[in-house]
Amino acid sequence: MKEKIKNNYVVNEKDVNQRLDMYIASLDLNLSRSLVQKMIESENILVNNKKVKTSYKTKQGDDITIIIGELKETHLKAEEMPLDIVYEDNDIVVVNKEKGIVVHPGSGNIDGTLANAILNHCKDSLSGIGGELRPGIVHRLDKDTSGLIIVAKNDKSHINLSNQIKERKVKKIYTALVRGVISENNATINMPIGRSKVDRKKMSVRADGKEAITHIQVIKRYNKYTLIKVKIDTGRTHQIRVHMAEIGFPVVGDEVYSNGKNEFNVHGQMLHSTSLDFIHPTTNKKMHLEASLPEYFINVLEQLEKL
């Protein structure tokens, strides 16, 4: 039997009166709401050491215990797919994901995902915390965002890394090409993000959204475009894309948040997870990993040099 791992969270004032399943799903543990509901029903999630319903409303000071170790085996299909592995040991594997690859199965994406490929590569050596469709997946990248993503090979590593992300100890740096010339060399965007009320498939800046902080630094200015380095303190869905579009500098190739304009005929947004800094979950060693810009990205920059 898998070793049980207990992780505790205390509900603070700003998180009171939330449904328990929604609160747990928001903790950056990469647990889907449906999986959280199953865990509550199977008493793998307790409140003040007692079983509660999924509809339980959180109260300030509630001690929530999440028990990992009795999740069902995955039924995800392992698929042989090429993987650009930047780093791997007994605890983690860091992959340089190609754009166009979905991270884990969902509606309309049953196979051909990074999770399918990781399962094939790691076999039985993967964290089960993400549930049967997200084995080992610690954080996310959008389908058409390329670059570095961490996968945990065991539950202890998964919890450790998830806590580092929650406590903002993981430094994520992206490179993006945006439309328009940014005059400031450095800027911070602090705008809350939530699900769009107009289109539920999109995110938007909303006063009642979750805190989202994005730092940008200009790398180079071109004619009508700017190459930027982006650091995010929070990991909201589509965060960089939403923030850049909101301030009038949408990511090139982003057909969702830039009115469908695609002047360079690139498939997917020009957004690449360039580097990751974190503490290794077992050795406590400081890790710094990088992934070079993909060829298509470099080709567009070469075109801009000639304009």
N, C-alpha and C positions, 0 to 999 in steps of 0.2 A: 504493500500500500504506500502511496505517496506520502511523504512527510507533510504534516499540516503546518501551515505558516499563518500566523495571526497578525493582522495589521489593524491598528486602532486609529480612529479619527474622532475628534471632539468637535461637535457642531458649534460654530461661533454665531455671534449675533446676526451677521448679515445673511446667514444661511438658514434661518429659522423658518418654519411653516412651509417647507418644501416637501413634496412627496419623496419618500425614502428612495424609491428606485431612481427618480430623476436626480436626486442629490448625489447618490453613489456614481451614477453614470457621468456626472460632471467633474469627478475627482481626478481626471487625467490618468486613470489607470487603464484606459483603453478597453473598458468593459462596456459592451452594448447594453442598452436598457433591457432588452429581452433576456440577456444572460443574467443581469442583476436580479430581475424578477424571479428567475429560476433559483438563484442562489439564496434569495430571501425565503422562498417557499421550502427549500431544502435545509434551512437553518444554517447556511454558510455565511449569512449576514445576520448579526444580532444587534439589538439596541439595548444598552444597559444590561447586557448578558441575557436578554430575553428574546424569544421569537415574536415578531410583529408581522403585520400585513404589509404588502407592497405599497398600499395607499397611506401608510402611517405618515403623519406630518412631523417633521423634525422640530425639536425644541432645543433652545440654547443649553449647552452643557451635555447634551446626549452623547454617550460614549458608544460609538459604533464600531463593532468588530467585524472585520472581513476575514473569513477563514478560507484559505486556499489549500487545495490538496485532494479534494474529492470530486473534482470536475470530471465529466465523462470524457472518454477517449474521443479524439477527433475523427470525424467522418469525411474530412476534407480530402480530396483526391490529390495525391502527390503527382507533380508533373515535372518532367525533365525540361528545364529551360535554362538558357545561359544566364549566369549571374556574375556581375563584376564585384567580387568580394575585395574590399579594401583592408579589412582586418577580421581575424577570427581566432578564438581560443575556446576553451571548454565552457565559458560562460556566456559569451556574446559573439555575434557576427554582425559586421557593419557592411552594408551593401550600397554601391553606387547605382541607384535605380534609374533606369531609362525612362524618359517621358513616354506616355502612352500606356504605361503599365499600372493597372489598379493594384493598390496595396493588399486589400483583402476582399473576398467575395461579398457581393451584395446584390441588390436588385439588378438583374440584367447582366451580372458578371459572376457566373458560377465557377468558371475556371480561367486559366490563363493569368492568374494574379501572382503577385509577389509571394503571397502566403503559400500558394500551390508549389511554387519553385523552392521556397525555403523548406517546406516540409519534405520535399524530395531530397534536398541537399543534407538536411540535418537528421532525417529519419526520426527516431524516437527522442532525440535530444532537443526538446523545445519546451519553453514555458507553456503551461496550460491556462494561464490567467486570462488571456484574451478570449477564451472559449473556443468552441470547435471550429469557428470560421476565422479566428485571428490568433492562431498559435504563435507565441513569442513576439507578437507585434507590440512594441512599446509606445511608438508614436506614429503619426501619419504624414504622408505626403500626398498632395492631390495627384490624380491620374496623370495630368500633363505637366507636373513639376518634376524635374529630375534631381538626382543628387543623393546625399547620404541619409541613410535610415538605419536605426539600431534595432536588432532583433535579439531577444533574450533566450538563452538555451535552457534556463531553469527558472523556477518561480522566485527564488531568493534574488536573483539578478534582476528579474522583472520588477519586483517590488522596490528594490533599491533604486533602479533607474527611474521608475515612475515617481518616486519621492523626490529624486533630484530634479526632475522636470517640474513637479508641483512647487518645489521650493525655489525654482528659477536658478538652479545651479548648473544646468546644462546650457552651454552657450551655442546657439544656432546662428550661423552666418549664411546668408543667401546672396547670390549675385542676380541682379535683375536689369533688364533693359526696359525703360519706360518711355512713353511718348511724351514729348515736351521737354523743354530745357529748364531744369531746376536751378534757381539762382543761388540758393543757400548751399554751402558746402556740407553742413550737417543739420539735421532736424529730427525732432521726435514727434510722432503722431500718437496721441492718447485719446482714442475714441472708442466707446463701447460698441461691441458687435453682437448682433442677435439675428435670429431667423427673419428673413424678409416677410412682411405682412402682405406684400403684393405677389411675390413668387416664392413659394415654400422651398424651392430647390436652390434658392440663392440666399446669401447672407447680406446684411446691410448694417450701416451705422445706425444705432438706435439708443435713445437715452436710457431705456430699460434693459439694454444688452449687458453682456459680461465685459469686464475690463479687458482692454486690448491695447498693448503698447508696442510700437514699432519704431526703431531707430534707423535712420538712413544716413548714408555718407556718400557723397558724389565721388565716383572713381574717374569718370571722364564725360565731358559734354561733347555731343555731336550736333550736326545740323538737324534740329527738331527732335532730338532724342538725348537721353541721359543714361549712362551706365552707372548703377549704384550698388553699394554694399548695404545689406539689410540685416539688422539684428533684431530678433523678436524676444521680448521678455515673456510673452504669453503665447499660447498655441491655439488660438481660435480658428475655427474652420474658415479657410480662404482668407485669413487675416491680412497678409501682405497685399493680395489682389484687391480686397475691399478697401483697405486704407489708401492705397495708391490711386485707385479710381476716384475715391471720395475727394482727394485733394487736387484732382485734375491731371494726374500723371499715371494713366493706366498702364499696366504691364503689356508690352508688345505681344501680340498673338493671343491675348486673353479675349476670347469671343463671348464670354459671359458678362464681364464687367467693363468692356470697352466698346459697346455697341456693335459688336461683330466685325469690327475693322481688323483686317489682317494684311497689312501692306507688304510684308516680306514673304507671304505665302508659307508661313511656318505653321506646323500643326501643333497647337498647344502653346501656352504662355512661355515667354522667355524668362524663366525663373528656375534657378538652380541652387540646391542646397550644397554650398561650397565647403563648409567646414563644421566640425563638431568638437566641442571641448566638454569633457565630463570626467568624473572620477570612476575608475574601474570598480565595479560592484564587489569584487573579491579581493583584489590586490591593493585597492585604494590608491593606485597609481594615477597620476594626471594623464589623461589621454587627449591627444590632439590629432584629428584625422582630417584629411583634405581630399577633395575630388575635383579634378580639372574640369573646365567648361566643356560640354559636349561639342562635337564637330559642327553641328548645324548652328549653334550659338556663335562660335568663332567665325563661321562663314558670314553671318549677318553683320558682325562687327567689322569684318574686312570690307563689306559693301559700304558701310557707313564711313569708313576711312576715305573712300573715294568720292564721297558726295561733297 
